């Protein structure tokens, strides 16, 4: 489990992250509030609220027992699909993806490993090989000999249908304690953070308060039906242990990336080749920008797709609240007619909706005028 301190979290918010793209600065969407003013207020008689009768103890006990049974059944079904991964530099978790012996885990669990051993729930230990890795999503696939053991593939869920407040269950091997289950909720959705091993960001991360700790990395985050909704990947902590803020790579990314890793050993991320930051009302005011939101282009990679298409970077810099900002580049307000309110919107659209070699249309503001720019996306350079 990768651990990010709160100090690093604050620093990462201001980080310019290359994305083919790089986002930095405040990225949250701004909401507006409309107020309706009534010209007259009719008299309304309100009946006194009915007294709230506490639920009988038997009803409460039955509800608790039902949840306990749900969790016990879930564990019995899914734990055989969760594995412990031991490498030369530590340990992590993973889950059985198919009956061919493919196991999904985090890239950072197996990165640099010279030997990989997998222990399944019945105690059988097998040597594994790396099939493919993708640092950009922090996902990896390893494989064991499927003929030597009976494997139980997981069921994949739908991370795009998640709602905050839903149950979230983690099964893994924190601190090497195999087959540990913890329970919480989906605390937030759509987090965007740097991967740690590159200058790119992972999008749509699921935040959960289900306790996860070092050793949980690569293990599944599950919904109440026992379907995988994410791959536990990092925590924010001042102590190195769970503080109630864990993050998981969404299963939507697993569905995109893992088949490519099995097929070819790598995944080609779409690459635009710009860096920049989100426009907020405060930044717009400070720089006298024509819009209150969007993605401000600060730099364009030489020879990259955006430069070839004519996207312009800024040439002048200024300091806003202690941060140096390039002020006069293009402002991206839409991609393929989908509104871009922040740099994270742009990062997310490229990750979810596009592929290397695909043509997209950016709508940019330049000198007060909107311009459509067609860009053929490249493949993200491995060295970035």
C-alpha positions in Angstrom: 0.0 0.0 0.0 1.5 3.3 -1.0 1.2 5.9 1.7 0.9 9.6 1.1 1.3 12.0 4.0 -1.1 14.9 4.5 1.9 17.2 3.8 2.4 15.5 0.5 -1.3 15.7 -0.2 -1.2 19.4 0.1 1.8 19.5 -2.2 0.2 17.3 -4.8 -2.8 19.6 -5.1 -0.5 22.2 -6.4 1.5 19.8 -8.6 1.5 20.3 -12.3 0.8 16.8 -13.6 1.7 15.9 -17.2 -1.1 14.1 -19.1 0.1 13.8 -22.0 -1.4 16.3 -19.6 -0.5 17.8 -16.4 -2.9 19.4 -14.0 -2.2 21.6 -11.1 -3.9 24.0 -8.8 -7.5 24.0 -7.5 -9.5 21.5 -9.6 -12.9 21.4 -7.9 -15.9 22.5 -9.8 -17.6 25.7 -8.6 -21.3 25.6 -7.9 -23.7 28.4 -8.2 -26.7 29.2 -5.9 -29.9 30.7 -7.1 -32.2 32.4 -4.7 -35.9 32.8 -5.2 -37.6 35.8 -3.5 -41.3 35.4 -2.6 -43.5 38.5 -2.9 -46.1 37.2 -0.4 -46.1 34.4 2.2 -49.4 32.5 2.7 -50.4 31.4 6.2 -49.7 27.7 6.7 -50.8 25.6 9.6 -48.3 23.0 10.4 -49.3 19.9 12.4 -47.1 18.9 15.2 -44.6 16.3 14.3 -45.5 12.8 15.3 -43.5 11.3 18.1 -40.7 9.1 16.9 -41.0 5.6 18.4 -37.7 3.9 18.9 -37.4 0.6 16.9 -37.9 -2.4 19.2 -34.7 -4.1 20.2 -35.7 -7.2 18.2 -35.9 -5.2 15.0 -32.5 -3.7 15.5 -31.0 -7.1 16.3 -32.6 -8.6 13.2 -31.1 -5.8 11.0 -27.6 -6.3 12.6 -27.9 -10.1 12.1 -28.9 -9.6 8.4 -25.9 -7.4 7.8 -23.6 -9.8 9.6 -24.9 -12.7 7.5 -24.5 -10.7 4.3 -20.8 -9.9 5.1 -20.1 -13.5 6.2 -21.6 -14.9 3.0 -19.6 -12.3 1.0 -16.4 -13.3 2.6 -17.0 -17.0 2.1 -17.6 -16.4 -1.6 -14.9 -13.9 -2.4 -11.9 -14.7 -0.1 -11.0 -17.8 -2.2 -10.4 -15.3 -5.1 -8.0 -13.0 -3.1 -4.3 -13.9 -3.0 -1.3 -12.8 -1.0 1.7 -11.7 -3.2 5.2 -11.8 -1.8 8.1 -10.2 -3.6 11.7 -9.5 -2.7 10.9 -6.1 -1.4 7.6 -6.8 0.5 4.1 -8.0 0.1 0.7 -7.1 -1.3 -2.6 -8.5 -2.4 -4.3 -9.4 -5.7 -7.3 -11.2 -7.0 -7.9 -13.9 -9.6 -9.1 -12.4 -12.9 -9.7 -15.6 -14.9 -9.2 -19.3 -15.0 -6.0 -18.9 -17.1 -4.1 -18.0 -13.9 -4.1 -14.2 -14.5 -4.1 -12.2 -11.3 -4.6 -8.4 -11.0 -2.6 -6.3 -8.6 -1.0 -2.9 -8.4 2.0 -2.1 -10.5 3.8 -0.8 -7.4 3.4 -4.2 -5.7 5.5 -6.0 -8.4 7.6 -3.2 -9.8 11.2 -4.2 -9.7 10.5 -7.7 -8.3 12.9 -10.5 -9.2 10.8 -13.3 -7.7 7.0 -13.3 -7.1 5.2 -15.9 -5.0 1.4 -16.1 -4.8 -0.4 -17.7 -1.9 -4.0 -18.6 -2.4 -6.6 -18.9 0.3 -6.1 -22.6 0.8 -2.4 -22.0 1.6 -1.1 -23.2 -1.8 2.0 -21.2 -2.8 2.8 -20.8 -6.5 5.5 -18.9 -8.3 4.2 -16.2 -10.7 5.5 -14.2 -13.6 4.8 -10.7 -14.7 2.5 -10.6 -17.8 2.1 -6.8 -18.1 2.3 -3.6 -16.1 0.9 -0.1 -16.5 2.4 2.6 -14.1 -0.1 5.1 -15.5 -3.0 3.3 -13.8 -0.9 1.5 -11.2 -2.2 -1.8 -12.5 -0.3 -5.0 -13.2 -1.2 -8.6 -14.3 0.8 -11.6 -13.1 0.2 -15.2 -13.9 0.5 -18.6 -12.1 0.2 -22.1 -13.5 -3.5 -22.6 -13.7 -3.0 -26.4 -14.0 -1.6 -26.6 -10.5 -4.5 -25.2 -8.5 -8.2 -24.6 -8.7 -8.8 -20.9 -9.3 -11.9 -18.8 -8.4 -12.2 -15.7 -10.6 -13.9 -12.6 -9.2 -17.0 -11.0 -10.5 -16.4 -7.4 -11.8 -18.9 -4.7 -10.8 -19.6 -1.3 -12.2 -17.6 1.6 -10.7 -19.4 4.1 -12.9 -22.7 3.4 -11.1 -21.4 3.9 -7.6 -22.9 6.4 -5.2 -21.4 8.0 -2.1 -22.7 6.1 0.9 -22.7 2.7 -0.6 -21.0 -0.1 1.4 -17.4 -0.8 0.5 -15.6 -4.0 1.6 -11.9 -4.6 1.3 -10.3 -8.1 1.5 -6.5 -8.3 1.5 -3.4 -9.0 3.4 -2.6 -5.9 5.6 0.8 -6.3 7.2 0.9 -9.9 5.8 -2.2 -10.9 7.7 -3.8 -13.0 5.0 -7.6 -13.0 4.3 -8.4 -9.8 6.3 -11.8 -8.2 5.6 -12.7 -4.6 6.6 -15.9 -2.7 5.9 -16.8 0.9 5.3 -18.5 3.1 2.8 -17.7 4.8 -0.5 -16.6 8.2 0.9 -16.2 10.1 -2.3 -15.9 9.6 -6.0 -13.8 11.1 -8.9 -10.6 11.8 -7.1 -7.7 12.6 -9.4 -4.1 12.1 -8.1 -0.6 11.6 -9.4 0.5 8.0 -9.7 3.7 8.6 -7.7 5.8 6.7 -10.3 5.2 9.1 -13.2 4.0 12.7 -13.9 0.6 11.5 -14.9 -2.6 11.3 -12.9 -5.0 8.4 -12.2 -8.6 9.6 -12.6 -11.9 8.6 -11.0 -10.3 7.1 -7.9 -12.7 5.8 -5.3 -12.3 7.1 -1.8 -13.3 4.8 1.0 -13.1 4.8 4.8 -12.9 0.9 4.9 -9.6 0.4 6.8 -6.8 -0.5 4.4 -3.1 -0.7 5.3 0.2 -1.6 3.9 -0.3 -5.1 2.3 -3.8 -4.3 1.1 -2.3 -2.9 -2.2 -3.7 -4.7 -5.2 -6.5 -6.3 -3.3 -10.2 -5.8 -4.3 -12.6 -3.2 -3.0 -16.1 -4.8 -3.2 -19.7 -3.8 -3.3 -22.3 -5.4 -1.0 -22.8 -8.1 -3.7 -19.2 -9.1 -3.6 -18.3 -7.7 -7.0 -15.0 -5.8 -7.5 -15.5 -2.1 -7.8 -11.9 -1.0 -7.3 -8.3 -2.0 -6.7 -7.0 -0.7 -3.3 -3.9 1.3 -4.1 -3.0 4.0 -1.6 -3.8 5.8 1.7 -3.3 9.2 3.1 -1.8 8.9 6.5 0.6 10.7 9.0 1.5 7.4 10.6 1.7 4.9 7.8 -1.5 3.2 8.9 -5.2 3.7 8.0 -6.6 7.1 8.9 -9.9 6.5 7.1 -8.8 7.9 3.8 -8.1 5.2 1.3 -8.2 5.2 -2.5 -8.9 2.5 -5.1 -8.4 2.4 -8.8 -11.9 2.0 -10.3 -12.8 -1.3 -11.9 -13.7 0.7 -15.1 -9.9 1.2 -15.4 -9.4 -2.6 -14.9 -11.8 -3.3 -17.7 -9.9 -0.9 -20.0 -6.3 -1.8 -19.1 -6.1 -5.4 -18.0 -7.2 -7.0 -21.4 -4.4 -5.0 -23.1 -1.8 -6.1 -20.4 -2.8 -9.7 -21.0 -2.7 -9.3 -24.8 0.4 -7.2 -25.2 2.0 -6.5 -21.9 1.3 -2.8 -21.9 -1.4 -0.2 -22.3 -1.3 2.7 -24.7 -2.7 5.8 -22.9 -4.0 8.6 -25.1 -1.7 11.6 -25.0 -2.4 15.2 -25.8 0.9 16.7 -24.8 0.1 19.8 -22.8 0.4 21.0 -19.2 -1.7 23.5 -17.4 -4.1 24.2 -14.6 -7.8 24.5 -13.7 -9.3 28.0 -14.0 -11.2 29.0 -10.9 -13.1 32.3 -10.3 -10.3 33.5 -8.1 -7.7 32.7 -10.8 -9.9 34.2 -13.5 -10.2 37.4 -11.5 -6.5 37.6 -10.8 -5.5 37.1 -14.5 -8.5 39.0 -15.9 -9.5 35.9 -17.9 -12.7 35.9 -20.1 -14.2 32.7 -18.4 -14.6 31.5 -14.8 -13.7 27.9 -15.5 -11.9 25.8 -18.0 -8.4 24.4 -18.6 -5.6 26.9 -19.0 -2.8 25.7 -21.3 0.6 26.7 -19.8 3.0 24.6 -21.9 2.8 22.5 -25.0 5.2 19.6 -25.5 7.5 20.1 -28.5 6.5 17.7 -31.3 3.5 16.5 -29.4 -0.1 16.1 -30.7 -1.3 19.4 -29.4 1.6 21.4 -30.8 1.2 19.7 -34.2 -2.5 20.7 -34.2 -1.8 24.3 -33.3 -2.7 24.5 -29.6 -0.8 27.5 -28.2 1.0 27.7 -24.9 1.4 30.8 -22.8 4.4 33.2 -23.1 4.0 35.5 -20.1 4.2 34.5 -16.5 3.0 36.1 -13.3 2.7 35.1 -9.7 -0.7 34.5 -8.2 -0.8 33.8 -4.4 2.8 32.7 -4.4 2.4 30.4 -7.5 3.9 31.2 -10.8 1.3 31.0 -13.6 1.7 31.2 -17.4 -1.1 33.5 -18.3 -1.8 33.8 -22.0 -2.1 30.3 -23.4 -5.2 28.8 -25.0 -8.2 28.0 -22.7 -9.8 24.7 -23.4 -13.5 24.9 -22.7 -14.7 21.7 -24.4 -13.6 18.4 -25.9 -15.8 16.8 -28.5 -18.6 19.1 -27.5 -18.3 18.0 -23.8 -17.8 21.0 -21.5 -14.4 21.2 -19.7 -14.8 23.0 -16.4 -11.4 22.0 -15.0 -8.2 20.4 -16.0 -9.3 17.2 -14.3 -12.3 17.2 -16.6 -9.9 17.1 -19.5 -7.8 14.4 -17.9 -10.8 12.3 -17.1 -12.3 12.5 -20.6 -9.1 11.5 -22.3 -8.7 8.5 -19.9 -12.3 7.3 -20.2 -13.3 8.1 -23.7 -10.3 8.2 -26.0 -7.5 6.0 -27.3 -4.1 6.7 -28.9 -4.6 7.5 -32.6 -8.1 8.9 -32.1 -9.0 12.3 -33.4 -10.7 14.7 -31.0 -11.9 18.3 -31.4 -10.9 20.8 -28.7 -12.8 24.1 -28.3 -10.4 26.8 -27.2 -10.7 30.4 -26.3 -8.0 32.5 -27.9 -8.0 36.3 -28.0 -11.6 36.4 -26.9 -12.8 34.1 -29.8 -13.7 30.4 -29.8 -11.7 28.1 -32.2 -12.2 24.4 -32.9 -8.9 22.5 -33.1 -8.8 18.9 -34.4 -6.1 16.9 -32.6 -5.0 13.4 -33.4 -4.0 11.9 -30.0 -0.7 10.2 -29.6 0.5 7.5 -27.3 1.8 8.6 -23.9 5.6 8.5 -23.9 6.9 5.8 -21.5 9.6 8.1 -20.2 7.2 10.9 -19.0 
